[in-house]
């Protein structure tokens, strides 16, 4: 019912995920990202535990292939599941159950993993991967958006369109960017619109939030001055 992409930017250390589906609020159940750990997405007849449990195993130092093998082996619905994960150092593992509905499958490239089911064809995941690889020079969020747009142009979910989501994390457990279009006739353009809004405000606000290694900035005057200066510089 879904296709998704996981990717990382080795230059910035960011990891990200994007997903689109003919399913309400796919972003609520499918993708997870964690700075310094990795990204994961669970889909098909979704098991919401798979993505967070996969990240927990990566956080503990387990390799993606062994982490995924253990999770799949313990899942009684493994034949109906699709899940893939990408560690912060670029290692990838993926599972597409034999009972997933076609077209279904997964593929990978350098620093990128794509998986999907109920798709218009293999061309969807191929176009998604290839667009990501061809977009070097953009930010990770922009590359993920371009990749998903290419997958949609290749046919996307064969049942149609409804929801999409985009997440990017850098150094903290919470994402720097977390956008969702939960119920929209054309969710990927809506996601791109939301990304433009985020770029104009929340992107600047993010650097003042607390991290594991600092308490954040809580002087409102400092925050407002710095954000106004950043926005003026971009205008």
C-alpha positions in Angstrom: 0.0 0.0 0.0 3.0 2.2 0.2 6.5 3.1 -1.0 9.2 4.8 1.0 12.8 5.9 0.9 15.5 6.0 3.6 18.7 7.9 3.0 21.6 9.6 4.7 23.9 12.5 3.9 27.5 11.4 4.9 28.7 15.0 4.7 26.2 16.4 7.3 25.4 13.2 9.2 21.7 13.6 8.6 19.4 10.6 8.1 15.9 10.9 6.6 12.8 9.1 5.4 9.9 9.8 3.2 6.8 7.8 2.5 3.6 8.1 0.3 0.5 5.9 0.2 -3.1 5.5 -0.6 -3.7 5.2 3.1 -4.7 7.7 5.7 -1.8 9.2 7.7 0.9 6.8 6.6 3.5 9.0 8.3 1.9 8.2 11.7 2.7 4.5 11.5 5.4 3.8 8.9 8.7 5.9 9.2 11.0 6.6 12.1 14.3 8.5 12.2 16.8 9.1 15.0 19.9 11.3 14.7 23.2 9.3 15.0 21.2 6.0 14.8 19.4 5.6 11.5 16.1 5.5 9.7 13.5 2.7 9.3 10.1 2.2 7.7 7.5 -0.5 8.2 4.7 -1.0 5.7 2.5 -3.4 3.8 0.3 -5.0 6.4 2.1 -2.8 8.8 3.5 -3.9 12.2 4.1 -0.5 14.0 6.7 -2.1 16.3 9.2 -3.0 13.6 10.6 0.5 12.9 11.1 1.6 16.5 12.4 -1.8 17.5 14.8 -1.8 14.6 16.2 1.7 15.7 16.5 0.5 19.3 18.7 -2.4 18.1 20.8 -0.1 16.0 21.2 2.3 18.9 22.5 -0.7 21.0 25.1 -1.3 18.4 23.6 -4.2 16.4 24.2 -4.4 12.7 21.1 -3.8 10.4 21.1 -7.2 8.9 21.1 -9.1 12.2 18.7 -6.6 13.8 16.2 -7.1 11.0 16.6 -10.9 10.9 15.8 -11.1 14.6 12.7 -8.9 14.3 11.3 -10.7 11.2 11.9 -14.1 12.8 9.9 -13.0 15.8 7.0 -11.6 13.8 4.2 -14.2 13.1 3.0 -11.9 10.3 6.3 -11.7 8.6 5.0 -12.9 5.2 2.7 -9.9 5.1 5.3 -7.3 6.2 7.7 -5.0 4.4 10.4 -3.2 6.4 13.7 -1.6 5.6 16.3 0.1 7.7 19.4 2.3 7.2 22.0 2.8 9.9 23.7 6.2 10.4 26.9 4.7 8.8 25.1 3.7 5.7 24.4 0.0 6.1 21.1 -1.3 4.8 18.8 -4.2 5.4 15.3 -4.9 3.9 12.6 -7.5 4.0 9.6 -7.9 1.7 7.3 -10.8 2.8 6.3 -13.3 0.2 2.6 -12.5 0.8 3.0 -8.8 0.1 0.8 -7.5 -2.8 2.4 -6.7 -6.1 4.2 -5.0 -7.4 6.3 -5.3 -4.3 10.0 -5.3 -3.6 13.0 -3.3 -2.5 16.3 -2.0 -3.8 19.2 0.1 -2.7 22.1 2.3 -3.7 24.9 4.2 -2.0 23.3 5.7 1.2 19.7 5.0 0.0 17.1 2.3 0.4 13.7 2.2 -1.4 10.9 -0.3 -0.8 7.3 -0.5 -1.9 4.2 -2.7 -2.3 0.9 -2.3 -4.1 2.8 -0.2 -6.7 2.2 0.5 -10.3 5.4 -1.4 -11.1 9.1 -1.8 -10.3 9.7 1.4 -12.1 8.3 3.3 -9.1 11.1 2.2 -6.7 13.7 2.5 -9.5 12.7 6.0 -10.4 12.7 7.0 -6.7 16.2 5.6 -6.1 17.6 7.1 -9.3 16.2 10.5 -8.7 17.8 10.6 -5.2 21.1 9.5 -6.6 20.9 12.2 -9.4 20.1 15.0 -6.9 23.5 15.4 -5.2 24.0 19.0 -4.1 20.6 19.6 -2.7 19.7 19.2 1.0 18.7 15.8 2.2 15.1 16.9 2.6 15.0 18.3 -1.0 16.6 15.1 -2.3 13.9 13.0 -0.6 11.1 15.1 -2.0 12.6 14.9 -5.5 12.9 11.2 -5.2 9.3 10.7 -4.1 8.0 13.0 -6.8 9.9 10.9 -9.4 8.3 7.7 -7.9 4.9 9.3 -8.2 5.5 10.3 -11.8 6.4 6.6 -12.5 3.0 5.5 -11.1 3.3 5.5 -7.4 0.7 3.5 -5.3 -1.5 1.8 -7.9 -4.6 2.6 -5.9 -4.1 6.3 -5.9 -2.9 9.1 -3.5 -3.8 10.1 0.0 -0.9 10.7 2.4 2.8 11.5 2.5 5.4 12.3 5.1 9.0 13.5 5.3 11.4 13.3 8.3 15.1 14.3 8.7 17.2 14.0 11.8 20.8 15.1 12.5 22.2 14.7 16.0 19.3 14.2 18.4 16.6 11.5 19.0 13.9 13.9 17.8 13.8 14.9 14.1 14.9 18.3 12.8 12.1 18.1 10.2 8.8 16.1 10.6 6.1 17.0 8.1 2.9 15.1 7.2 0.1 15.4 4.7 -2.3 12.9 6.3 -5.3 13.2 3.9 -4.9 15.2 0.7 -5.8 14.6 -2.9 -2.2 15.3 -4.0 -0.1 14.8 -0.9 3.4 15.2 -2.3 2.9 18.8 -3.6 1.3 19.6 -0.3 4.4 18.1 1.4 6.6 20.4 -0.7 4.5 23.4 0.3 4.9 22.5 4.0 8.6 22.1 3.5 8.8 25.7 2.1 7.0 26.9 5.2 9.4 25.0 7.4 12.4 26.5 5.6 11.2 30.0 6.3 10.8 29.6 10.1 11.2 26.3 11.9 14.5 25.5 10.3 16.0 28.6 12.0 14.2 27.9 15.3 15.5 24.3 15.4 19.1 25.4 16.4 17.8 26.9 19.6 16.2 23.8 20.9 17.9 21.6 23.6 20.2 18.7 22.6 21.8 15.9 24.5 25.0 18.1 24.8 23.5 21.5 25.6 20.4 23.0 27.3 19.3 25.1 24.3 18.7 28.8 24.2 15.7 30.1 26.2 16.2 33.9 26.0 13.3 34.9 23.8 15.0 38.1 22.7 18.1 36.3 21.5 15.9 33.8 19.6 13.7 36.4 18.0 16.7 38.6 17.0 18.6 35.7 15.4 15.6 34.4 13.5 14.7 37.8 12.2 18.3 38.3 11.0 18.3 34.9 9.3 15.0 35.5 7.6 16.2 39.0 6.5 19.4 37.6 5.0 17.3 35.1 2.9 14.8 37.7 1.7 
